[in-house]
Amino acid sequence: MLNASQPTVDIVTDRTTHALEEPPGAILVGVFIQFFFQGIIVIEAGQYYEVCYEDSWGRNFFVAFVTLLSVAQTAFEGYIAWKANVDRKTLLMIPQAWFALFLNGFISGTNKLFLLRRCWRVTKGSWWIAVLFAFTITTYGANILIAVAFSRLSAVNPKPSDVILSVIAFSYWTTAVLVIDVILSVILAYFLWKNKTGVHHLDRALLRFCAVATESAIWPSLCIAVCAGLFFSHNKNANRLVFVFLLQTGKLYTLSILRTLNAKVKLRERMKSDDFARGSLGNWSWRQADSGVDREMSMSAAVSELRFKMCICG
């Protein structure tokens, strides 16, 4: 009796084998991209620490933690590139290569949990965020399964069970991460826009912040989508480029978080600047201080700015 699942197993085995046959040149290109992003991350982290004196120690520690993780990832990718291009070894011949996948997934998940915490505060404890938090925890499990399956693959004849495990875990991880990214972006944009103050300059700044947050989330999501498309392609040359894109996602998530934090800090500084003060009080005069209407307008402006601060600086 024929096994109907055998062709499918053969297909996924071939795709996995092709992905693990990543050419040395592709590995080198991936490392150059890693170094490029690492330079931007260091610059963004430096800009954050120049003006982070009002942020909590926990947030400062988080920025330092993900920046150091990013540096470690770049150094490890450089090691793999050396082994591949100088020692002429394939990924399966490098025993520690599985750690690159684990570290990339760990960095992505850590940044996502931080963003979930921000969304939890912005939405005042929405149950949607609690569901996404549990969903994100499962991606950690999928990431561990990917790393374990990768470490057990043989350079000669990989076991079908290990191949299938890696493909299932990879498919789940990419799908879950994409779904979480889309839902998070929609929730964050909706709740930020819902908290419009009615004051033109504040709403304009809020819209700008929404644009930065949304743009920052697009790039890692796009990278994951391209990675999934390459893996499930029937072209073996496309399969071999999977890791070039997959291993950039951790960098892109870190960069997106740092850009969003820096945008928040810049908005907070602008709120203290003369432009924001003139926007709130430019039409107010001391002669009108006793007017009930002006008192109401001043109170409304104060409430609007307070809502803005709670929305952006939380």
N, C-alpha and C positions, 0 to 999 in steps of 0.2 A: 504494500500500500504506500502510495507516494505521500510524502510530507508536504502539505500545501504551504507551510510556513518557511520551508527551506529556501526558496528564491528570495524572500524578504530578508532572511538572515544573511544570505550571501551578499545582497545589495548593501545592507548596513555595514557588513564586515569590510567590503571593498571601500566604502566611503570613509570609514574610520581609518583603514590602512592608508588610504591616500592622504588623509589629513595629517597622519603621523609621519608621512614622508615629506614634510615641509622642507623645501630646498634651503640650503644655507643662505642663499641670497635673500630669500623672503624673510628668514630669521633676522638677517642683518638689517633689512629695511625696517622691520618691526622694532628693532632696538633703537634705530635712529629716531623713529617716531616717538618712542618712549622717552628718549633724552630730550627731545623737543618739548613734549608735554611737561616733563619734569622741570625744565627751566621756567615754564610759565607758572607751574604750581608753586615753585619757590618764590617767584616774584609776587604772586597773589598772596601767599602766606606772609611775606615780608610787609606788604601793604596793610594786611590785616593787623599785624602786631604793632604797626606804627600808631594805630588809632583804636586799639582794642581795650583801652583802660577802663571803659565803662561796662564791658562785657563780664560775665561771670567767669570764675576760674575754671569751671567745668567746660565751658565753650572754648576757652583758651587752650585747655588741655586737649580737647578733641581735635582742634586744628593742628596742634603739634603732633598728636598721635597719627592722624591720617597722612600728614606730610612725611613723617618718618617711615610709615609703611610704604608710601610711594617711593621714597628713596631706596628702601630695601628691595622693592620690586624692580626698580631700574637696575640696581646693582646685580640682582640675580639674573635678569634678562641679559645683561652684559656677559655674565658667566656662561650662559647657555649659548650665546652667539660665539663666544670664544671656542667652546667645545665643538660647535658645529662647523665653524669656518677654519679654525686652525688645526684642531685634532681630527676633523673630518668625521664626526659622529652624528648619527641621526638622533631624533628626539628619543626614540626607544632605547638607544644605546647610552643615554645619559640618565643614570639612576634617579637623580634628584629632579628631573624635569617635571614630574607630577606636581611638585610644590608650587610651580609657577601658576598652574590652574587654581590650586587651592588659595593661594595668596590673592590672586585677582578676584576670585569670588568673595573672599573675606572682606576685602577693601570695598567692593561694591555693596555688600550687605551692610557693612558698618555705616557707610554714608547714607544708605536708604533708611536705616533705623533712626539716624539723626534727623533726617527730613521728616520721618513719620512723627517724631517727637514734636517738631515744630508745627506740623499740621494738627497734632492733637491739641496743642495750646491755642492755635488760631481758631480751630473749630469748636473750642470749649468742650472737648471730650466726645466727639462724634463716634458713634458705634462703628461707622465705616472704617475709621482709622484703626480701631481695635481689631477688626477683621483683617485689614491689610497688614497689621503688625504680626498676627498669627501666620498669615500667608508668607510674609518675609522670612519668618523663622524657618519655614519649610524649605526655602531656597538655600539656607545654610546646609540643611541635610542633603539636598541635591548636589550642592557644591562638594561636600565631603564624598558622596558616592562617585562623582566624576573623578575626583583625585584618586580615590581608592582603585576604581576600575582602571584608570590610566596606569597606575603604578604596577598593576598585575598583568598588564598586557605583555605578551612575549614578542620579542623581535622577529621570531620565526613563524610560529603558528599561534596567534592569539586565540584564547578560548572563546567560543561563541557566547557563553554566558557573560563573560566580562565585557565583550563588545556590546551585547544587547543592553547590559546594565548601564554602560557609559552613554549609549545613544538615548535610552529612556531618561536618564538623569539630565543629560544635556538638553533634550527636548523640553523637559519640564522646567528646567532653570531658565532657558531663554523665553519660553512662553510666559512663565510667572513674572519674570522681571519686566517684560514688556507690558503686561497687563497692569502690574503695580505702578509702573511709571506713568502710564496713560491716566489711570484713575487718580493718582496723586496729583498730577498736573491739573486735572479738571477740578478736583476738590479745592486745591490751593487757590487757583484762579477764581473760582466761584465765591469762596468765602472772603477773599480779599476784596473782590469787586462788590460783594454784598455789603461790605463795611464802608462803602463810599461815604465821605463826610458831607458832601454838598458844597464844600469849599473848593473852588476851581484849582488852585495851586496844589492843594493837598491831593485831590483826586488825580491830577496830572502826574504827580510824583508816584502815587500808588500804581497807576497804570504803567509807568516806566518800570517800577519794581516787578510787577507781574510779567512784563515782557522779558526782563532779565531772567527771572525764575523759570519761565516757560522755555526760553531759548536754551538755557543751561541744561534742561532735562531732555531736549530734543536730540542732542548729539550722542550721548551714550545709548539712547534707545535706538537711534538710527544705526549705530555701530553694531548693536546686537542683532538687529533685523538683517543687516548685510551678512553678518557672520552665519546666522541660521540659513539664509538663502544660499550661501556658498557651500555649506555642509550638505544640504539636501539637493544640491545640483547634481545632474548626471555627468557633469564634466569633471574629470579627475584633476585637471589643473586648477579648477575652481576650488575643489575640496582641499587642495594643498595650501590654500591661502586663509583657511579658517582661523588659525591661531594668530595670524597677523592682526586681524580685527578683534578677535576675542580678548586678547591680552591687553588691548587698549581701553577696555571698558572701565577697569578700576581707576585708571588715570583720569578718564573723562568724568566719572562720578565725583572724584575728589576735586577736580577743577570746577565742576558745576556748583558744588557746595561752597567753595571758596569765593567764587564770583558772586553768588547770592549773598553770602555774609558781607562781602565788601560793598555790595550795592546797598545793603541794609545800613551799614555804618555810614556810608556817604549820605544817605537820606536823613539819618539821625543828625549828622553834622549840619546838613542844610536846614533842618528844623530849627537849629539854634542861630542860623545866619540872619543877616539883615533882610534878605529877600523874603524869607518866610514871615519874619516879624512884620514887614511892611504889608505882606499879603493879608495878614489878619487884622492889623491895626491901622492900615494906611488911611482909612476914611473916618477914623475916630478922632474926636477933639475933646479937650478937657471941658470946654464950654458946654458940651452935650452930656457930661458925665451923669447929670441928675435925670436925664431922660429915661423913662421906662423902656422905650423902644430900643434905645442904644444899649441899655443895660442888658436887655434880652438878646440883642445881636452879639454883644461881647460874650455873654454866657454861652450862646450857641457856638461861637467860634472856638471858645475854650473847650467845650465838650467835643467839638469836631476834632480838634488837635489831640485831645486826650484819646479819643477812639483811634486816631491814626497811629499814635505812639504805641497803643496796646496791640494794634494789628501788625505793625512793622517790627517793633523792637522786642516782641515777646520771645 
